[in-house]
């Protein structure tokens, strides 16, 4: 039976802006078969025809494909910076009443966390309004209910849980009316969102871990939309791997560790800012080699090589789909087969930072810099301490003329390298960590 998976992936890409590779064929196919069973359909092509004309079934497939990972105050550093920001009297003067957007908001944990941060910082409920936006109708319905189980909390959330929730049963917590009234929810798709409907721009936008799943054009479109609906001197919070994708956009990174926050310059200031001169092109860095991190691997520019492999050339070697085989092939210069193995593993749904790192290096060697940046960013998303991904991304940013981005990545890599070196020293000295 001929598979209709390419047609279905194309449909998901067009409607959601989804990069199918970011999800993996196995996950998409599992979702498709789940919906086929629910519809009583046995033929993939028939199902592909259905979702082309049936908007409700397309929504059902989207609900099945999208599995959000969320909790209250997930990744605490951005919320620590948010509290510091909104406690500043200057911010309070300029941004009251404050409008905050959380997208995608999933089942509501993030927008409610934002509201609790404002209330805990002493803001009156009438002085701010949080808008939660998501493409999933089921997630919006769950968010509006305001009821959560224990899995939505972490241990350090206990003070917030005791203050802002009612414990109804052993595994049932209901958010209180004050927080609930501070948040409104909308079922929206950012790719179809009309920015003209935003009469008053947002003071703060949280858009964490969405861009990493979008294809290039959708990512560009969403990024520009976020910038357009953010007011001058507003703040945009991104995921830790997405801070790297904005480039020269009039946004300045905030110097607060782990916040991954950008501040938008006023338009008049942006016009006066000189354009960056792109750095001269250089050969790509060397192939991945399996090795331990040592003191000699301090953050620095990656050594260039003079030969760019041809990914279309025939290759020989082991064909078993394992990351180890891909590494051996890459080290021998058989990049076509190494790349094919990496792509197959990703399509199977493997989500290893080492896999995305190696794939990024192979694309970098082939001078496919956009693909390389995408895969390095995903490696960093899966492991926010992925030292080599930071080093390669820093080199790419330097090639693009983004000296600020390159410098911040080098500094971040240096901090990770320092922790690795300290851990190795303590291990050598017999100190358990």
For each residue, the residues with C-beta under 8 A, 3 or more apart:
1: 43 44
2: 44 45
3: 6 44
4: 7 8 44 45 47 48
5: 8 9 25 28 29 32 44
6: 3 9 10
7: 4 10 11 45 48
8: 4 5 11 12 28 32 44 47 48 51 61
9: 5 6 12 13 20 25 28
10: 6 7 13 14
11: 7 8 14 15 48 51 52 58
12: 8 9 15 16 18 20 28 61 62 65
13: 9 10 16 17 18 19 20 215 218
14: 10 11
15: 11 12 18 58 62 189 191
16: 12 13 62 135 189 191 218
17: 13 190 191 214 215 217 218 219 221 222
18: 12 13 15 22 23 65 213 214 215 218
19: 13 22 23 213 214 215 218 374
20: 9 12 13 23 24 25 28
21: 24 343 346 347
22: 18 19 212 213 214 378
23: 18 19 20 27 28 65 213
24: 20 21 27 28 346 347 348 349 350 351
25: 5 9 20 28 29 347 348 349
26: 29 30 347 348 349
27: 23 24 30 31 65 349
28: 5 8 9 12 20 23 24 25 31 32 65
29: 5 25 26 32 33
30: 26 27 33 34
31: 27 28 34 35 61 64 65
32: 5 8 28 29 35 36 44 47 61
33: 29 30 36 37
34: 30 31 37 38 64
35: 31 32 38 39 47 57 60 61 64
36: 32 33 39 41 42 44 47
37: 33 34 40
38: 34 35 60
39: 35 36 47 50 57
40: 37
41: 36 46 47 50
42: 36 46
43: 1 46 47
44: 1 2 3 4 5 8 32 36 47 48
45: 2 4 7 48 49
46: 41 42 43 49 50
47: 4 8 32 35 36 39 41 43 44 50 51
48: 4 7 8 11 44 45 51 52
49: 45 46 52 53
50: 39 41 46 47 53 54 57
51: 8 11 47 48 54 57 58 61
52: 11 48 49
53: 49 50
54: 50 51 57 58
55: 58 59
56: 59 60
57: 35 39 50 51 54 60 61
58: 11 15 51 54 55 61 62
59: 55 56 62 63 137
60: 35 38 56 57 63 64
61: 8 12 31 32 35 51 57 58 64 65
62: 12 15 16 58 59 65 66 135 136
63: 59 60 66 136 137 138
64: 31 34 35 60 61
65: 12 18 23 27 28 31 61 62
66: 62 63 135 136 139
67:
68: 104 106 107 136 139
69:
70: 74 106 107 109 110 152
71: 74 109 151 152 153 154 157
72: 109 112 113 116 148 152 153 154 157 160 161
73: 76 79 113 154 156 157 160
74: 70 71 109 110 113
75: 78 208 240 258
76: 73 79 80 156
77: 80 81 256 257 258 259 260
78: 75 81 82 206 208 237 258 259 260 261
79: 73 76 82 83 113 114 117
80: 76 77 83 84 256 258 259
81: 77 78 84 85 254 256 258 259 261
82: 78 79 85 86 114 117 204 237
83: 79 80 86 87 117 120 121
84: 80 81 87 88 256
85: 81 82 88 91 204 235
86: 82 83 91 92 95 98 117 118 121 123
87: 83 84 91 121 122
88: 84 85 91 92
89: 92 93
90: 93 94
91: 85 86 87 88 94 95
92: 86 88 89 95 96 123
93: 89 90 96
94: 90 91 233
95: 86 91 92 98 203 234
96: 92 93 127 128
97: 126 127 128 129
98: 86 95 118 123 127 128 129 203 204
99: 128 129 131 200 201 202 203 204
100: 111 114 118 128 129 130 131 202 203 204 205 206
101: 130 131 133 202 204 205 206 207 229
102: 105 110 111 114 130 131 132 133 205 206
103: 132 133 134 188 190 205 206 207 210
104: 68 133 134 135 136 139 207 210
105: 102 108 110 111 132 133 134 139 140 143 185
106: 68 70 109 110 134 136 139 143
107: 68 70 139 142 143 148 152
108: 105 111 112 132 139 142 143 144 146 183 185
109: 70 71 72 74 106 112 113 148 152
110: 70 74 102 105 106 113 114 132 206 208
111: 100 102 105 108 114 115 130 131 132 143 183 185 206
112: 72 108 109 115 116 130 143 146 175 179 180 183
113: 72 73 74 79 109 110 116 117 160
114: 79 82 100 102 110 111 117 118 130 204 206
115: 111 112 118 119 128 130 179 182 183
116: 72 112 113 119 120 160 163 164 179
117: 79 82 83 86 113 114 120 121
118: 86 98 100 114 115 121 123 127 128 130 182
119: 115 116 122 123 125 164 178 179 182
120: 83 116 117 160 163
121: 83 86 87 117 118
122: 87 119
123: 86 92 98 118 119 127 128
124: 127
125: 119 128 178 181 182
126: 97
127: 96 97 98 118 123 124
128: 96 97 98 99 100 115 118 123 125 182
129: 97 98 99 100 182 183 184
130: 100 101 102 111 112 114 115 118 182 183 184
131: 99 100 101 102 111 183 184 185 186 202
132: 102 103 105 108 110 111 140 143 183 184 185 186
133: 101 102 103 104 105 185 186 187 188 190
134: 103 104 105 106 139 140 143 185 186 187 188
135: 16 62 66 104 187 188 189 190
136: 62 63 66 68 104 106 139 140 187
137: 59 63 140 141 187
138: 63 141 142
139: 66 68 104 105 106 107 108 134 136 142 143
140: 105 132 134 136 137 143 144 185 186 187
141: 137 138 144 145
142: 107 108 138 139 145
143: 105 106 107 108 111 112 132 134 139 140 146 183 185
144: 108 140 141 185
145: 141 142
146: 108 112 143 174 175 179 180
147: 168 172 173 174 175
148: 72 107 109 152 153 165 172 173 174 175
149: 152 171 172 173
150: 153 171 173
151: 71
152: 70 71 72 107 109 148 149 173
153: 71 72 148 150 157 158 161 173
154: 71 72 73 157
155: 158
156: 73 76
157: 71 72 73 153 154 160 161
158: 153 155 161 162
159: 162 163
160: 72 73 113 116 120 157 163 164 165
161: 72 153 157 158 164 165 173
162: 158 159 165
163: 116 120 159 160
164: 116 119 160 161 175 176 178 179
165: 148 160 161 162 173 174 175 176
166: 173 174 176
167: 172 173
168: 147 172 173 174
169: 172
170:
171: 149 150
172: 147 148 149 167 168 169
173: 147 148 149 150 152 153 161 165 166 167 168
174: 146 147 148 165 166 168
175: 112 146 147 148 164 165 179 180
176: 164 165 166 179 180
177: 180 181
178: 119 125 164 181 182
179: 112 115 116 119 146 164 175 176 182 183
180: 112 146 175 176 177 183
181: 125 177 178
182: 115 118 119 125 128 129 130 178 179
183: 108 111 112 115 129 130 131 132 143 179 180
184: 129 130 131 132
185: 105 108 111 131 132 133 134 140 143 144
186: 131 132 133 134 140
187: 133 134 135 136 137 140
188: 103 133 134 135 192 193
189: 15 16 135 192 193
190: 17 103 133 135 193 210 222 225
191: 15 16 17 218 221 222
192: 188 189
193: 188 189 190 197 225
194: 197
195: 198 225 228 229
196:
197: 193 194
198: 195 201 202 229
199:
200: 99
201: 99 198 229 230 231 234
202: 99 100 101 131 198 205 229 230 231 234
203: 95 98 99 100 231 234 235
204: 82 85 98 99 100 101 114 234 235 236 237
205: 100 101 102 103 202 226 229 230 234 235 236 237
206: 78 100 101 102 103 110 111 114 237
207: 101 103 104 210 211 222 226 236 237 238
208: 75 78 110 237 238 239 242 260
209: 212 213 239 241 242 381
210: 103 104 190 207 213 214 222 239 242
211: 207 214 219 222 223 238 239 242 245
212: 22 209 239 241 242 377 378 381
213: 18 19 22 23 209 210
214: 17 18 19 22 210 211 218 219 222
215: 13 17 18 19 218 219
216: 219 220 370 374
217: 17 220 221
218: 13 16 17 18 19 191 214 215 221 222
219: 17 211 214 215 216 222 223 245
220: 216 217 223 224
221: 17 191 217 218 224 225
222: 17 190 191 207 210 211 214 218 219 225 226
223: 211 219 220 226 227 245 246 249
224: 220 221 227 228
225: 190 193 195 221 222 228 229
226: 205 207 222 223 229 230 236
227: 223 224 230 236 249 250 251 264
228: 195 224 225
229: 101 195 198 201 202 205 225 226
230: 201 202 205 226 227 234 235 236 264
231: 201 202 203 234 264
232: 264 265 266 267
233: 94 263 264 265 266
234: 95 201 202 203 204 205 230 231 263 264
235: 85 203 204 205 230 254 261 262 263 264
236: 204 205 207 226 227 230 251 261 262 263 264
237: 78 82 204 205 206 207 208 259 260 261
238: 207 208 211 242 243 246 260 261 262
239: 208 209 210 211 212 242 243 260 381
240: 75 243 258 260 380 381 384
241: 209 212 244 377 378 380 381 384
242: 208 209 210 211 212 238 239 245 246 260 377 381
243: 238 239 240 246 253 260 262
244: 241 373 377 380 393 397 405 409
245: 211 219 223 242 373 377
246: 223 238 242 243 249 251 262
247: 400 402 405
248: 275 276 401 402
249: 223 227 246
250: 227 264 265 267 270 273
251: 227 236 246 262 263 264 265
252: 262 263 265 404
253: 243 261 262 404 405 408
254: 81 235 259 261 262 263
255:
256: 77 80 81 84 259 261
257: 77
258: 75 77 78 80 81 240
259: 77 78 80 81 237 254 256
260: 77 78 208 237 238 239 240 242 243
261: 78 81 235 236 237 238 253 254 256
262: 235 236 238 243 246 251 252 253 254
263: 233 234 235 236 251 252 254
264: 227 230 231 232 233 234 235 236 250 251
265: 232 233 250 251 252 269 270 273
266: 232 233 269 270
267: 232 250 270 271
268: 271 272
269: 265 266 272 273
270: 250 265 266 267 273
271: 267 268
272: 268 269
273: 250 265 269 270
274:
275: 248
276: 248 401 402 403
277: 401
278: 399 400 401
279: 282 398 399 400 401
280:
281: 399
282: 279 304 399
283: 304 305 306 308
284: 304 305 308 364 365 367
285: 302 303 304 305 361 364 392 395
286: 289 302 303 304 305
287: 305 330 331 333 335 361 362 365
288: 327 330 331 357 358 361 362 388
289: 286 331
290: 327 331
291: 294
292:
293: 297 387 417 420
294: 291 297
295: 298 421
296:
297: 293 294 387 417
298: 295 414 417
299: 390 391 394 410 413 414 417
300: 391
301: 395 398
302: 285 286 391 392 395
303: 285 286
304: 282 283 284 285 286
305: 283 284 285 286 287
306: 283
307:
308: 283 284 365 366 367
309: 313 333 335 336 362 365 366
310: 313 335 336 366
311: 335 336 339 362 366
312: 336
313: 309 310 335 336
314: 336
315: 329 334 335 336 337 338
316: 334 337
317: 325 328 329 332 334 337
318: 325 328 329
319: 325 337 341
320: 325
321: 325 341 344 345 348
322: 325 326 341 345
323: 326 327 341 342 345 350 352 354 355 358
324: 327 328
325: 317 318 319 320 321 322 328 329 341
326: 322 323 329 330 338 341 342 345 355 358
327: 288 290 323 324 330 331 338 358
328: 317 318 324 325 331 332
329: 315 317 318 325 326 332 334 335 337 338 341
330: 287 288 326 327 333 334 335 338 358 361 362
331: 287 288 289 290 327 328
332: 317 328 329
333: 287 309 330
334: 315 316 317 329 330 337 338
335: 287 309 310 311 313 315 329 330 338 339 362 365 366
336: 309 310 311 312 313 314 315 339 340
337: 315 316 317 319 329 334 340 341
338: 315 326 327 329 330 334 335 341 342 358 362
339: 311 335 336 342 343 359 362 363 366
340: 336 337 343 344
341: 319 321 322 323 325 326 329 337 338 344 345
342: 323 326 338 339 345 346 355 358 359 362
343: 21 339 340 346 347 359
344: 321 340 341 347 348
345: 321 322 323 326 341 342 348 350 355
346: 21 24 342 343 349 350 355 356 359
347: 21 24 25 26 343 344
348: 24 25 26 321 344 345
349: 24 25 26 27 346
350: 24 323 345 346 355
351: 24 355 382
352: 323 355 356 382
353: 356 357 378 379 380 382 383 386 389
354: 323 357 358 379
355: 323 326 342 345 346 350 351 352 358 359 379
356: 346 352 353 359 360 375 376 378 379 382 389
357: 288 353 354 360 361 375 376 379 386 388 389 392
358: 288 323 326 327 330 338 342 354 355 361 362
359: 339 342 343 346 355 356 362 363 375
360: 356 357 363 364 371 372 373 374 375 376 379 389 392
361: 285 287 288 330 357 358 364 365 372 392
362: 287 288 309 311 330 335 338 339 342 358 359 365 366
363: 339 359 360 366 368 369 371 372 375
364: 284 285 360 361 367 368 369 372 392 396
365: 284 287 308 309 335 361 362
366: 308 309 310 311 335 339 362 363
367: 284 308 364
368: 363 364 371 372
369: 363 364 372 373 396 399
370: 216 373 374
371: 360 363 368 374 375
372: 360 361 363 364 368 369 375 376 392 396
373: 244 245 360 369 370 376 377 393 396
374: 19 216 360 370 371 377 378
375: 356 357 359 360 363 371 372 378 379
376: 356 357 360 372 373 379 380 389 392 393 396
377: 212 241 242 244 245 373 374 380 381 389 393
378: 22 212 241 353 356 374 375 381 382
379: 353 354 355 356 357 360 375 376 382 383 386 389
380: 240 241 244 353 376 377 383 384 386 389 390 393
381: 209 212 239 240 241 242 377 378 384
382: 351 352 353 356 378 379 386
383: 353 379 380 386 389
384: 240 241 380 381
385: 416 419
386: 353 357 379 380 382 383 389 390
387: 293 297 390 391 413 416 417 420
388: 288 357 391 392
389: 353 356 357 360 376 377 379 380 383 386 392 393
390: 299 380 386 387 393 394 409 410 412 413 416
391: 299 300 302 387 388 394 395 409 410 413
392: 285 302 357 360 361 364 372 376 388 389 395 396
393: 244 373 376 377 380 389 390 396 397 409
394: 299 390 391 397 398 405 406 407 409 410 413
395: 285 301 302 391 392 398 399 406
396: 364 369 372 373 376 392 393 399 400
397: 244 393 394 400 402 403 405 406 409
398: 279 301 394 395 401 402 403 406
399: 278 279 281 282 369 395 396
400: 247 278 279 396 397 405
401: 248 276 277 278 279 398
402: 247 248 276 397 398 405 406
403: 276 397 398 406 407
404: 252 253 407 408
405: 244 247 253 394 397 400 402 408 409
406: 394 395 397 398 402 403 409 410
407: 394 403 404 410 411
408: 253 404 405 411 412
409: 244 390 391 393 394 397 405 406 412 413
410: 299 390 391 394 406 407 413 414
411: 407 408 414 415
412: 390 408 409 415 416
413: 299 387 390 391 394 409 410 416 417
414: 298 299 410 411 417 418
415: 411 412 418 419
416: 385 387 390 412 413 419 420
417: 293 297 298 299 387 413 414 420 421
418: 414 415 421 422
419: 385 415 416 422 423
420: 293 387 416 417 423 424
421: 295 417 418 424 425
422: 418 419 425 426
423: 419 420 426 427 433
424: 420 421 427 428
425: 421 422 428 429
426: 422 423 429 431 433
427: 423 424 430 431 433
428: 424 425
429: 425 426
430: 427
431: 426 427
432:
433: 423 426 427
